[in-house]
Amino acid sequence: MIPGFSSSRRRFSDLSEQEILALAISNEEDDSRIYRQYAADLRAEYPASAKVFDGMAEEEDAHRTLLISEHQRRFGDVIPLIRREHVSGYYARQPVWLVENLGLERIRAEAREMERQAEQFYRKAADRTSDAGTRKLLGDLAAAEAGHGDLAGELEARYLGGTARSEEDADAHRQFILTWVQPGLAGLMDGSVSTLAPIFATAFATQDPRTTLLVGLAAAVGAGISMGFTEAASDDGELSGRGSPIKRGISAGVMTALGGLGHALPYLINHFWTATILAIVIVFVELWAIVWIQNRFMKTPFLRATFQVVLGGALVFGAGALIGAG
């Protein structure tokens, strides 16, 4: 069997009652550790939300204790090693490092999904056991997981009362803007505008789609690499509060490259004027996208953003076209 394929895993229907209890114990251990990791990651910036996850971790620890006691009553002290990844078709938790990088609201949403999945597991597990005591415990835990929405609400009311929640949400939105949107917008503007001149100068000078495509790819990729490293190296985020330099570098670099590639890729078309007209249309779409992002996230007045971006882009395009035609 090939490791990692479902054929190498046990089906849930084939698990013994002891293995179901062991799986439940490992689930609670994992979920408690995840909640504590969320709390640790949030504590510096969102202390109130960190307390919520501390409370949820304690609840999972209490469930684990009940399950271990039930296992000891029925099967003794030796608990079989079985985890989610050993069971075919079983739900998997998102890696903590992936979720925590997506912001406060994404962490809250993941926690709600964890509770829903846990409830579903306990209901199925209760149906598979014949012991009255075990069945009652699993049913009670299913009800507890279903009620964790109420627990989360109580914890949020205790720790996120008054203006704490709105302040944390505002801080999270501000951090998202500083870490992702602002560097990405700067990259998109740089990639869309600064590459106009070399691409269209080459296009009108050679009228060769292949040459124009190569120049465009070089300009876009080179600008993306340069912008990404510059953004990452310019500020470690400690004093400015702009967040991880790696995240900002990725955002700036990727968006810079995309901005340049947008009007370079049309030159995959062999007919020069068809490719050029399509590239010009894409340029205007890119510029209007920049205007929308500035207005939507940076609160720049629409007319001012339009004047700055469209006029600047038109001037750079005109310069490239004139140089190439000359």
N, C-alpha and C positions, 0 to 999 in steps of 0.2 A: 504493500500500500504506500501511496505517496503521502508524506506527512503534510498536514494542513488541509487535506481534502476531507469532505464530509464522510466518505466511506471509512476513514480511520477513526471516527468518533462514535461514541455510544448514542443511541437514540434515547430520548427522554422516556419513552414508553418501556424501555428495557432496564431502566434503573431500579434497583431494589429500594425498599423503604429506608434502609440505612444510608444508601447513597443519596437519596433525595434529601435526607436531613443533613448529610455532609455537604451537599451542594448548597443548601440554604445557609449553612454556617459560613462557608467561604464567600457567598454572595454578600452577606451582612458585613463580613470583615472588609471586603473590597469597597463596598459602598461607604462604610465609615471612613476608610482611608481617603477616598475620593473627596468626601465632604470636608475632611480636615485639611486636605491639600487646597481645596477651594478657599477655605477660611484663612489659611496661611498666606495664600497669594493675594487675597483681598484686604488683609488686615491693615496694611499701611495706608491704602487709599480709601477703602470703604469699610471702616471698622464696624459699623452697624450691621452691614450684610455679613461680615465675617462672624459675628455673634450668632446670626441666624444659622449659618452652616455648622457652627460649633454645636448648637442645640440639636440639629438634625443628626450629627455624628453620634452624639450621646444616645439618641433614640435608637440608632442602628446598633450600638454596643449593647443596649438593653435587650434587643431582639436576639442578638448573637448569644447572650448569656442564657436566655430561655431555651434556645435551640440546643445548646450544649448540654444543659440539664436534662432535656428530653432524650438526647442521644445517650447520655450516661444511664438514664433509667432503663432504656430498652436494649442498648447494644454495648454498653461499657464505655471505657475511657478512650479507646483507640478509634480515632475518627479517620475514615478513608480520605485519601487525597483526591478530590475531584473538584474541578473548576468549570467555569462557563465554557471555556474553549475546548473542553473534553466532550461536550454534548452537541450532537448534530442539530443544526437549526436553532440553536439557543441564541438569545439576544446578546449583543456585545456592547460594552461600554465604550464611548468615545475616549481616546487618549486625553488625559488631563492637559497635557501641553498643547493639544490642538484646541480644546474648548477655551482654556484660559486666555488664549491669544485673541479670541473673538469678542471679548468684552463682557461686562457685567450682566447685561440682559441675556446673552447667550448662555452664560453659566446658570442663570436662574431657569431658563427654559430646559436645559439639560437635566437639572435636578428634578423638575416636574416630570420629565420623561422617565427618569430613573425610578421614581415612585410608581408610575403607572405600570412599568414593566415588572417591578417587584410584586405589585398586587396580582398581576396576571399569573406570575409564577406560583404564588402561594395558593391561588385558587385551583390551578391544575395539580399542584402537589397534594392538596387536601383530597382531591378526587382519587388519588392513586394510593392512599393509605387505608388500611383496615383497622388500625388501632384507634380506639375512640379518643384517647388522650392526645395522640399525635394529630389526629384529624382536627380536634378542637383547637390545638395550638396553631396549626397552620391556617385554619379559618380565621382565628383571632388576629394573626399577623397579616392576613390579607385585608381584613377590615382596618387594621392599624395603618397599613400602607395606603389604603384608599383614603383614610382620614389624615394622612400627612399633609394634604392640602390645607386642612384646618390647622394642623400643627404649624405649618409654615406661616399661615396667616396670623396665628397667635404670636409666633416669634417675631414676625415682621411688625405686628402692632406694638410689641414690647420694645424692639430695638430700632425699628424704622418708623416710629411714630412721629407726629408733628411734621417738621420739614426735612427730617433726615433722609427719607426716601427720595424726595424731589431733589435734594441737594446732591445725593449720590448719583442719581440719574443724570443730573446736569453735568457733574464732574466726569461721568463716563462718556457722555456725548462730547464734551470738550476734549477729552483725551483722544477719542476716536478722530476728531477733526485734526488735532495736532499731530497725531502719529501716522494716520493713513491718508486723510483727505488732502491736507495742506501739501505734504511732499508729493502726493500723486498728482495733484493739480499743477504744481510747479513743473513736474516732469512732463505732463501732457502738453502744457503750454510750450515748454522747451522743445519737445520732440516734434510737435505739430508745426511750430513757427520757425525754429532755427534750421530745420532741414528743408524748408521750402526752397530757399535760394540755391543750394547745391543740386537738389534734385531737378528743379525746373530749368536751371541754367544748363545742366547736362542734357536735359530732354530737348531743349530748343537748339542747343549747339550741335548735337549729334543726330537728332531725330531717329535715334536707335533705341528701341525699347529695352533690348538686353543690356546695353551699356548703362542706360538710365536705371534699370533695376539693380544692377550691381552697385552703382554709386549710392542708390537709395538704401539698399540693405546695409552697406558699410556705414553710411551716415547714421542710420537709425540704431543699429546695434552698438556702434561706437559711442554715440551720444548716450544710449541707455546705460552702458557700463560706466562711462565717465560720470554721469549724473548720479548713479547709484552709489558709487564710491565716494563722491564728493559729499553727498547728503549724509552718509553714514559717518564720514570722518570729520564733518564740520561741527558736530555737537553730540556729546555723549548722552544728552538728555537729563543729566543729573540736576543741573541748576535751572535749565530752561523749562523742565517739566514736559518736554515734547515726546517723551517715551523712548522706547528702544531704538538705538541707531540702526540696528539690523532691519527692523520692520520698516523704518522710514526709508532706508536705502533700497529695500526691495520695492516699496511702493513707488518711489521716485524713478528707479531704474526701469521697472517694467512699464510704467506709464509713458516714460520718455521713448522707449523703444516702440511701443504701440503707436504713439503719436506719429513717429516717422514712418513706420511700416504702412500706416493707413494709406498714404498717397504714394508709396513706392511699389506696393504689390500690384496695382493696376497695370504696371508695365510688364507683367507676365503675359499680357495680351500682345500679340505680335504687331497688330495694326497701331501705328504711332498715334494718330489723332483720336482713335477710340479710347486708347489707354489714357491719353492726356486729358480728354474731356471727363472721363470717369475719375481720374485723380483730382481734377479741379472740384468736381462735385463732392468728393470725399473730404477735401480740404474745408469746404464750407460747412459740412456736417461736423467735422472736428472742431472748428471754431465756435459753432453754435453750442456744441456740447460743453466746451470750456465756459462759455457765457452762462449756461444753465447751472453748471456746478458752482461757479462763483456766486451766482444769485441764490442758489438753494442752500449751500453749506456755509459760504463765507459772508453771506448777507450783503454782497456788493449790489448796489442799485442796478437794475437791469440795463438801463440806458447807458450808464457809465461803463459797465462791463462790456456791453456791445461795442461801444466806441473804442475802448482800449484794445480789445482782442481782435475784432474784425478789421479795424483800421491798421493795426500793427501787422496782422497777417497779410492784408492786401499789399502793404508797402514792401514786405519781404518777398512776397510772390512776384510783385512787379519788378523788384530789383533783380531777382533771379532770371525772370523771363527776358528782361532787357539785356542783361549780361550775356545770356545764352544766345539771343538773337543777333547780338552785335558781333 
